[in-house]
């Protein structure tokens, strides 16, 4: 049985089945805009589960793209802007360049 499609609000365009950025890119973009935001807020904005956000944060930290420090009961994230992009086609570019383009 096929799932029932989610109705699209009047005046809105139907979302594409794919996007140009991965969930990792979306999480980074959220943190670049607001380094102290909570995992639940990131999950809601990106449209993924909190568990998925946690896994992405661990992977980004392991890759050296991200670090965090505790501020009370919350985390504040720091993006390593000099971290190179991972795909061979973009490896000569850094997160600084990517985020500069996206945060216009």
C-alpha positions as CSV (number, residue, x, y, z in Angstrom):
1,X,0.0,0.0,0.0
2,X,1.4,3.4,-1.0
3,X,1.6,6.1,1.7
4,X,-0.8,9.0,1.5
5,X,1.1,12.1,0.1
6,X,1.3,15.0,2.4
7,X,-0.9,17.9,1.1
8,X,1.0,21.0,-0.1
9,X,-0.3,24.3,1.4
10,X,-2.0,26.6,-1.2
11,X,0.6,28.8,-2.8
12,X,3.5,26.6,-1.8
13,X,5.6,24.6,-4.3
14,X,5.9,20.8,-3.8
15,X,9.3,19.9,-2.3
16,X,11.7,18.0,-4.5
17,X,12.5,14.4,-3.9
18,X,16.1,15.3,-3.4
19,X,18.1,18.4,-2.4
20,X,21.5,19.8,-3.4
21,X,22.8,19.6,0.2
22,X,23.0,16.6,2.5
23,X,21.6,16.5,6.0
24,X,25.2,17.0,7.1
25,X,25.3,20.2,5.2
26,X,21.9,21.3,6.5
27,X,23.1,20.7,10.1
28,X,26.3,22.7,9.5
29,X,24.3,25.5,8.0
30,X,22.0,25.6,11.1
31,X,25.0,25.7,13.4
32,X,26.7,28.4,11.3
33,X,23.6,30.6,11.8
34,X,23.1,29.8,15.5
35,X,26.0,28.0,17.2
36,X,24.1,27.4,20.5
37,X,20.9,26.0,19.1
38,X,19.5,22.8,20.6
39,X,19.5,19.5,18.8
40,X,15.6,19.4,18.8
41,X,15.6,22.7,17.0
42,X,18.1,21.6,14.4
43,X,16.1,18.4,13.9
44,X,12.9,20.3,13.4
45,X,14.5,22.7,10.9
46,X,16.3,20.0,8.9
47,X,13.3,17.6,9.0
48,X,15.2,14.7,10.6
49,X,15.1,13.0,14.0
50,X,17.1,14.2,17.0
51,X,19.0,10.9,16.9
52,X,20.0,11.5,13.3
53,X,21.2,15.0,14.3
54,X,23.3,13.5,17.2
55,X,24.8,11.0,14.8
56,X,25.7,13.7,12.3
57,X,27.3,15.9,15.0
58,X,29.4,12.9,16.1
59,X,30.5,12.3,12.5
60,X,31.3,16.0,11.9
61,X,33.4,16.1,15.0
62,X,35.2,12.9,14.1
63,X,36.0,14.5,10.7
64,X,37.4,17.6,12.3
65,X,34.7,19.9,10.9
66,X,33.1,20.7,14.2
67,X,33.9,20.9,17.9
68,X,31.8,21.8,20.9
69,X,32.0,23.1,24.4
70,X,29.5,22.9,27.3
71,X,27.7,26.1,28.3
72,X,25.7,25.2,31.4
73,X,23.3,22.4,30.2
74,X,23.8,23.2,26.5
75,X,26.5,22.9,23.9
76,X,28.0,25.6,21.8
77,X,29.3,24.4,18.5
78,X,32.4,25.7,16.7
79,X,32.8,25.1,13.0
80,X,36.4,24.5,11.7
81,X,36.1,26.9,8.7
82,X,39.5,25.7,7.3
83,X,38.2,22.1,7.1
84,X,38.3,21.0,3.4
85,X,35.2,19.6,1.8
86,X,35.2,15.8,1.6
87,X,34.4,14.9,-2.0
88,X,37.3,14.8,-4.4
89,X,35.5,17.3,-6.7
90,X,35.4,19.9,-4.0
91,X,38.3,19.0,-1.8
92,X,40.2,22.1,-2.9
93,X,37.5,24.2,-1.2
94,X,36.9,24.7,2.5
95,X,33.8,25.0,4.8
96,X,34.5,28.7,4.9
97,X,33.9,29.0,1.2
98,X,30.8,26.9,1.3
99,X,29.2,28.7,4.2
100,X,30.1,32.1,2.8
101,X,28.2,31.2,-0.3
102,X,25.2,29.8,1.6
103,X,25.0,32.5,4.3
104,X,24.5,35.4,1.9
